[in-house]
């Protein structure tokens, strides 16, 4: 079995895109348990349990995943069984086989790909859940700095004004707190 951790700044010179952070391959290798991956993962063995991936999950042709998975993007070239939530794009290639439930807004099944299960669309609230929690946290920090009190249920006094700036996710780096 081989675990390959790649530097997230490594670039594939032919396409210019980021490479996978973690690759797991191995003849007859089996991994059981919970994996929490902060970037992307490529799987070329058997994985059983639970996966939380903050990037893309790729199940290679030799890969077999029996798990509950939460990820952004998923590309299934091998076999997947379980529940998959993909907040981005979920793709079943021409050799991919899926037996389970998928929750996503974007599902692509190539000709030859096999899907058996239920597809549910992610509601607007679920897809933006992470974004809203970050916005709320930033609003609370801004209110705390402006009013001089820590995060609590305390309301501002009448003479004090709360200054909260509305922003988009791309604006976070530009904001000064």
C-alpha positions, 0 to 999 in steps of 0.5 A: 500500500502506498500513501502519497502526500503531495505538496498542495502547491505542486502543479501539473505542468500539462494542465496548470491545475492543483494536484491531489493532496493525498493518494491511496493505492495498493493491491488488496489494501483495505482501509477502515475508519473515518478519514478527514481530508483537508484538500483532495484525495485519490483512492485506488484501494478499498475504503470502508467507513466515513470520509469528509473531504474538503476538496475533490474525491476521485475513486480510481478504476481499482478503487472500491469505496463503501462509505458515507462521504461528504465532499465538494466534487466527486469523480467515480471511475471505480465503485462506490456504495453508500451515501454521497453528499457533493456540494459541487459536481458529482461525476460517474464516468463510463466505468463508474458504478454507484449503488447508493444515495447521492445528494448534489446539485450537479450529477453527470453520468457518462454513457456506460456509467451505472447508477442505482439509488436515489438522487436528491437536490441540495437545497439552497440553504444546505449549499450555503450553510458553510458560507453563512456560518463564516459570514455570521462569525465575521459579523459577530467579530465586527460587532464585538470590535465596534461595540467593545463587547464579546460574543454574547446575547448582550444588546447594544445600548441605544447610543451605540451603533452596530456597523456590519458590512455586507460582503461576498465570499471573495471580499473577505480578504479585502475586509479590514476588521 
